Each structure stands twice: as structure tokens, then as C-alpha cells.
Amino acid sequence: MTDNSNRKPALSTRVAQALRFMEEGTGAVVPAIQPTATYARDENYEVRKPYWYRRDGSQTTGHAEAIIAELEGAAESLLFSSGMSACTAVIDHLPTGAHVVAPEVMYHGVLQQLQMYEKNKRITVSWYTAGNLDELAAAMKPGETQLVWIETPNNPNWEVTDIAAAAEIAHAHGAKLMADCTGTPPCMTRALDMGADISFHSATKYLNGHSDVTAGVLSVRETGQYWEDIFWVRKLQGTVLQSFDAWLLIRGMRTLFLRVEKASANAMAIAKHFQGHKHVEAVLYPGLPTDPGHEIAKRQTGGQFGAMLSIIVKGTEQTGIDVTRFCELFYPATSLGGVESLIEHRKTVSGEGFPVHERLLRISVGIEDADDLIYDLEQALTRANA
Ligand SMILES: *Cc1c(COP(=O)(O)O)cnc(C)c1O
């Protein structure tokens, strides 16, 4: 018989069991919610560890963080009340005047935040074309750049950035690499393993997966003063994830692997079906072998390609808007990563001033039946072109 005494269950097993949770005494296999805002001191009037007031965290939030740290292979993870508050904490922990390098097209909330801080002279920013590492390298200012921001795959065109190569550039200049991999959750991409210093996910998206929580999470390979500073931003701004939301997130994460596998397969079926379609000019999806990011994605996303794609329809801007109006299964809503499929006319959603193709439809593919989704897009395209 083989000796299995050192055998460690797979990550998917550990996450499905919420790290083998079982409540002492009762045997309940689901954790209770601990919503307390404060904790009593002990019999010696000492503050208890690790929590003593809600803004530091709670058992429920801590449990969700432990699961994500496991998923990411992180030293530690911190959960915030939204993806944006997590991103803002990273920007906020930088000293005034710090230089940041960031893609000029990226998730619009982060872009707006960086632009606002730049306008207020809080930080300086140099911009590069998403996915273009030569431009990223050229934007570095030796001795000045403290943070390099990448988003991969990158909203809303899904360019793929080589995380390891970006880390090398950042580290050669003494800067830290922040990787927003929201589009490919840690069951696909473990950015820390590839050299990122901070891995970020909007947990509103795939980690929770049910469109009923906003949350964001930062994970790090190594702790240190900067991590302590980020923790203090969360504590002082009160942007910790609340317990009930953390509990929903724990429940959502138990099915992460299943959901992502199904949604990725659906996205691949949709991308293949509509590539070369008579009403479609282009399909932007790293899973297609013709996509410029395909080879890097193959190395970086664990054999799946995620469930985010965009299609550029033929016709006019109105044709694109009409397709979203005529869908009967896809919801015409923003956000991504839920079990239900969403479609949006990105230019309308991100507003003026964002460089987005006027006929681009961003699609978040859910876990429904692939043929149903293809049929729905087909009928919407036919109607919009009638
Ligand atoms: C949604 C999202 C964010 C922001 O997260 P919220 O939870 O909405 O605050 C940041 N980056 C990417 C890539 C996202 O998709």
C-alpha cells in the first residue's frame, strides 16, 4: 500500500470545505456569523487578540481571509468592503508625491481614482498601453517609482499581461507590483506565485459569485511595514468587510472551482460561435488561439481562460445598444463574475472620456446552459440588424 500519511487534500477540496470547518461542540459544518461590533476585555482588563473592535476585523471576516490566503498562497489577506476600498487603501498607503505606473485603459473606478489623486497632486502617474511591457518599462522612473499597477486580463479589451515579466521590471527599479486579476480568480491565476507583491481581487465578482456582496481583497507574499500601513488605512477608514457579507462570501467561495470551470467553458463556446459571425466584427477573448494574449494566458491561467469576453458588433453604436436591449437571458447590467450572464454596452456605462470602442459589448458569462446563451445572443443580433 502507498503511504499517504503526508497527503494534502487539493486546494479545491480545502476550499469546498471552507478549510475543513467544523464547529467545536456542535459539529456544525457551516460557520456561525459573528457580527459583534466590540469585544469585552479579559479578566485582567487586557485587550483580547486578535480582535477588539469591529474595524479591526471579526472571526467571520478572518475565516474568509484565511480561505483566500490559502487560494492565493499568500502570507496574509485582508478583506475590504468593496474592491474599490481595497484599491484605494493601496494608493493611500503611498507617501505624498510617490510615482505610480498604470495602464491607461483599465477598470474605470481605479482609473478615476488614480486620475483624481494625480489631479490633487497626491501622487504622480505615468501611463502605459495595457499589456505593453516595453511601454511599462519605459514609464519607470529609477529611484522614484514605488508602485506598478497591472490588470490582467484587462478591462474591457481583455489584453493579457505577463505577470512574471512585469514583476521583473518593477523589482529591477525597487517598485512593488500590484496585480488586479479580478477577471481570473485565484483558482486560475495565482499572481503572488508569479512574482506580484500584492494580488488584488474584487471579491464582488468571481470569489463571491452570486452578485449579492461587494467586497475586495488584497493578498501579499511577504508582510512588512507597507502591509501594516495598508491594514491601518482599512482600520482608520473603517473599510473592513462586514461579518454578514464575509459569511456570504465564505458560502460563495465553496463553489468557486465549479462555477469558474463552467463559466469558462460557456465563454469559450460563445467566443468560438461568434468569431467570424456575420453580425460580429471581432471577439476579444484570450481563449481564442488567434488572440494576441493567448500564449501568455495559456501559461498564466491554468488551462482555462475565464468567462469575460467582449464582442465588437458590426453596424453602428445603436446596433450595439440594441443587442443589449434585445437579450432575454443576459441581463443588461454592469458587474461580472456572477452565476447569471450579463451584457453591457461599455461606452454607455463608463461614460465620456474613456477610450472604449463604441460598438463594444462586454459580456460576463455565467453558468447557464451554453446553447441557451448562444441562442439568446443570436436572436438579439438578428433583431438588432433587422
Ligand atoms: C469590479 C472591479 C473592481 C472594483 O471592485 P468593486 O468591488 O466593484 O469595488 C476593480 N477591478 C476590476 C478589474 C473589477 O472588475
The ligand as a Tripos MOL2 file, in Angstrom:
@<TRIPOS>MOLECULE
LIG
   15    15     1     0     0
SMALL
NO_CHARGES

@<TRIPOS>ATOM
      1 C1        -15.1710   45.3500  -10.1010 C.3       1 LIG1
      2 C2        -13.7320   45.6000  -10.2720 C.ar      1 LIG1
      3 C3        -13.0300   46.4360   -9.4040 C.ar      1 LIG1
      4 C4        -13.7020   47.1950   -8.2670 C.3       1 LIG1
      5 O1        -14.3590   46.3380   -7.3810 O.3       1 LIG1
      6 P1        -15.7250   46.7010   -6.6020 P.3       1 LIG1
      7 O2        -15.9550   45.5020   -5.7770 O.co2     1 LIG1
      8 O3        -16.7810   46.9550   -7.6330 O.co2     1 LIG1
      9 O4        -15.4740   47.9320   -5.7980 O.co2     1 LIG1
     10 C5        -11.6690   46.6130   -9.6290 C.ar      1 LIG1
     11 N1        -11.0430   45.9850  -10.6520 N.ar      1 LIG1
     12 C6        -11.6970   45.1790  -11.5070 C.ar      1 LIG1
     13 C7        -10.9540   44.5410  -12.6180 C.3       1 LIG1
     14 C8        -13.0610   44.9580  -11.3550 C.ar      1 LIG1
     15 O5        -13.7090   44.1770  -12.2170 O.3       1 LIG1
@<TRIPOS>BOND
     1     1     2 1
     2     2     3 ar
     3     2    14 ar
     4     3     4 1
     5     3    10 ar
     6     4     5 1
     7     5     6 1
     8     6     7 2
     9     6     8 1
    10     6     9 1
    11    10    11 ar
    12    11    12 ar
    13    12    13 1
    14    12    14 ar
    15    14    15 1
@<TRIPOS>SUBSTRUCTURE
     1 LIG1         1 GROUP 0 **** ****
